[in-house]
Amino acid sequence: KEKETADEYIERFVHDHYHPHLCEISVVTSDLTEQNAIFALGAYRISSREMWVNLAEAEKNISRKIDTINEKMPRQKLDIRDDV
């Protein structure tokens, strides 16, 4: 909305959409005041640094899974005899 800060929007969004049994909302912010406000409304808060650590760890896990899949897959799709 016009003349609304991002923090106000986030707080309103969490207030309007959070339900303890139906959804989980996480807000990424390093602003301690905003973290406290979000936590008071029931949402999870994640610092920016923690988000980057989580993303880096997820990227490593995905890369490991892709490597495992690639190792198990045959390198060629042609049915070539071993003596060729």
CORCORSUL-V377424 format. One record per residue. N is the residue number from 0. PHI is phi in degrees with one decimal (NA if undefined). PSI is psi in whole degrees, -180 to 180 (NA if undefined). OMEGA is omega in whole degrees, 0 to 359 (* if undefined). Layout:
BEGIN
N_PHI_PSI_OMEGA, N_PHI_PSI_OMEGA
END
This chain:
BEGIN
0_NA_160_179, 1_-67.2_141_180, 2_61.2_30_177, 3_-115.7_131_179, 4_-78.6_164_178, 5_-61.9_-40_179, 6_-61.7_-41_178, 7_-64.2_-40_178, 8_-63.0_-47_181, 9_-60.0_-47_180, 10_-62.8_-42_179, 11_-65.9_-42_179, 12_-60.3_-48_180, 13_-62.6_-44_180, 14_-60.1_-41_184, 15_-77.8_-28_189, 16_-111.7_-16_184, 17_-76.6_133_171, 18_-140.2_125_189, 19_-59.7_-25_183, 20_-104.3_-8_185, 21_-113.0_-27_183, 22_-151.9_164_177, 23_-125.6_128_180, 24_-119.7_131_176, 25_-119.4_136_180, 26_-118.5_130_178, 27_-97.0_116_177, 28_-160.5_145_175, 29_-101.6_2_179, 30_-78.2_112_185, 31_-61.0_-39_179, 32_-63.1_-44_179, 33_-67.6_-38_177, 34_-58.6_-45_179, 35_-64.6_-41_180, 36_-64.9_-44_180, 37_-65.3_-44_180, 38_-61.8_-40_179, 39_-63.6_-29_179, 40_-83.6_-9_176, 41_107.3_-4_181, 42_-86.8_161_173, 43_-82.0_151_175, 44_-124.2_140_181, 45_-129.3_132_177, 46_-73.5_159_180, 47_-60.6_-41_180, 48_-61.9_-44_180, 49_-62.9_-38_178, 50_-61.1_-45_180, 51_-65.0_-38_177, 52_-63.9_-44_179, 53_-62.1_-42_179, 54_-65.2_-41_179, 55_-64.1_-42_179, 56_-65.2_-41_178, 57_-62.9_-41_179, 58_-62.5_-42_178, 59_-63.1_-44_180, 60_-63.1_-42_179, 61_-64.5_-43_179, 62_-62.1_-41_178, 63_-62.7_-43_180, 64_-64.6_-41_178, 65_-63.6_-43_178, 66_-61.4_-42_178, 67_-62.8_-44_178, 68_-63.3_-44_181, 69_-64.8_-33_179, 70_-69.2_-34_182, 71_-80.9_-25_182, 72_-77.5_144_176, 73_-66.0_147_182, 74_-76.7_-22_181, 75_-130.0_152_181, 76_-103.4_-8_179, 77_-83.5_142_178, 78_-86.0_88_182, 79_-108.7_135_179, 80_-62.9_155_181, 81_-65.7_-29_183, 82_-80.2_-5_180, 83_-88.9_NA_*
END
